[in-house]
Amino acid sequence: MLMGFFRTILLFIVTAVVLRLMGKRQLAQLQPYEVVITLMISDLATLPMADVEMPLLGGVVAILTLLLIHSLLSVLSFASMRMRKLICGRPSVLVRNGRICEKEMSRLCFDLSDLMEGIRSNGLLGLHETGSVVLETNGSLSVFPSAGNRPATRNEQGFPSLYDGIPLTLILDGKMQERTMRIAGLEPGWLRRLLQDQGIEREADVLIAALDTQGKLLVQEKGEDGRLLNLDVLACDKVRW
């Protein structure tokens, strides 16, 4: 019993480390070969846990071998477009200019019900709002609305475009994020003074404080009755990230 307990812990650690080494994509949308490798790793990790008589080293070596295969295929697909098409396949256009591509749908055995479900899942009501649909190599559908159903951009409305970068979290769960403060080029004292001007004496009382690239600071206090503040604290030309 105790041996099985420790074998399970060891195999869990090995499997978690291997999946982490495979990269973040392995934990999100998988290419076909990554699905195969993930399933095989799952089986290889399960068998030594269920059978304590089975050599543990054999399962670990097999899992590490799959990691090596994954790394090799990833390098090949990165280095060669031809190998990438062979290993991962290519995207397929299912709808072009609002018209269903019947031959491609038939070749992929992709039925209309799945197509309509994918369109609705992407926030469109139906084919009449759809411009293009692409079936990606990982099996997901990329759906693009037709020109008449897309929201107007700032440029189309005659407004100047704005820099739209990633907001920085300056305080998270009451703790100052020193790294993001350095990225923003700001001093902790500057933020503490801003909070004190709003009646917040301690950063520990802040659930989150996030600064966007338009110079707006969102602050939410802790607690059910905590305030939600939106403050203009920087000019756009002062944004440094």
Disulfide bonds with the S-S distance in Angstrom:
none
